[in-house]
Amino acid sequence: MILRLGSWRDDKATAEETSRRLFGLLDANEEARQLLGFNQHQGILYLGKEALEDLLGDLLWVEALKLAASSSAERDRARFAADLTACLTPLQRLLEAADRSGYRVEAMQQALAGPIPPPEPPR
């Protein structure tokens, strides 16, 4: 399923644009919707927390492997870390939007359309 999503990253896009694009791809893909446990409860469409975390973790692994495979002996470790962070940031943003929206799909779409405030510090 991950491979069928195609390229969800665009190096020229911001993290915000990338997280919106990725969520749009997931929402539009029936297999992804099933995998993410999209379900309706009392007229509200939800997705599964653990399923989303697992899928985004898998996406990060795939991107890390792609980066590692494309690197050469001369590749700077700092550059690899920066590239990996660029992959991670939109995924974190999507997870934060999901958490703040209570995993309600419509609320996630709205949250991803605008700025997402930083997470509150643990109490």
N, C-alpha and C positions, 0 to 999 in steps of 0.2 A: 504494500500500500504506500509506503514511504516513497518508493521509486516512482509510483504513478502520480505523485504530487508534482513531480517535475522540479524545476528549480524554483524554490520559494524565496531564495535570496537574490538581491540585486545590490551589488557593491556600491552603486551610486545612490541608492535609496537610504532614507533615514531609518532608524530603528522603528519609529512610529509607522512609517509607510510599510515597512516590512512586516510588522506584526499585524497590521490591518490586512495586508495582502495574504499572509499565511492563514489568518482566520477565515478570510473569504474563500480561499481554496478548500479549507477543511469543511466549511459550511456547505459548499457547493458539491462536495464529493459524497455520494451516498455511502460508499464503503467507509469513508472516514467518519461520517455521522453515526453509522452502526458501531464502529470501533470505539468511538468516543461516548457511546451510550446516550445519544440524544433521546430524550423522552419528554413527554408532556405530562404535567401534573397540575390539576386545577387551572387549565388553560395557559400555563406558562411552560415554555420550552427550556429544558435544562440539558446540560451535558455532564458527564461524569468526571469528578475531580481526579481520581487516580488514573483514569484512562488518559486524560489530558496530560497529566504529569509524565506518564510513561511514554506517550507518543512524542512529546517535546524532548524528553531525554533521549529517545532514540534518534530524533532528528539531529540533536547536537552531536551524538556519537558519529553519525554518518558524515556530518560536516567536518568533524575533527579528523576522521579517517581520510576524507578527501584532501584536507589541508596537509596532513602528514604524507600522503602519497605524492602530492605535487611538490613537496619540498625537496631541496637538494642539500648536499653536505654543506654548502655555503649559506644555507638559509639561516638567518638570524633568529635565535630563540625569542627575542623580544617581538619580532615581526609575527612569528607564529602565535604568540600569546595575544597580540593585538588583533590578529585575524580571528582567532577563536573567540575573543571577547566580542567582536563584531557579530559573530554568529549567536552568541549567548544573549546579548542585550535584547533583541526583539522577542526571544523566547521568554525571558524574564518579564518583559512588559506584558506579554499575552497572559502569563500566569498571574501577574498582579491584577490585570483587568478581570480575569476569571474570579479571583478571590474576592475582590471588591464588589463584584456583581452577584455574588452568591451562586455562580455557575449558571446564571440565567442568560440564555443566548442573546436575547434582544438587549439586555442591559450591557452585555459584553460588547456588542456592536456599538452601542452608544459610548461606552467608556473608551473604546479604541479610536473613536472618531475625534476625541479631544485629548487634552493632556491628562495624564494619569499622575496624581500626586504621589510623592514618595511614600513608601510604606511607613506606617507608624512604628516607632521603636517598641520593642517588647517591654512589657511591664513586669 
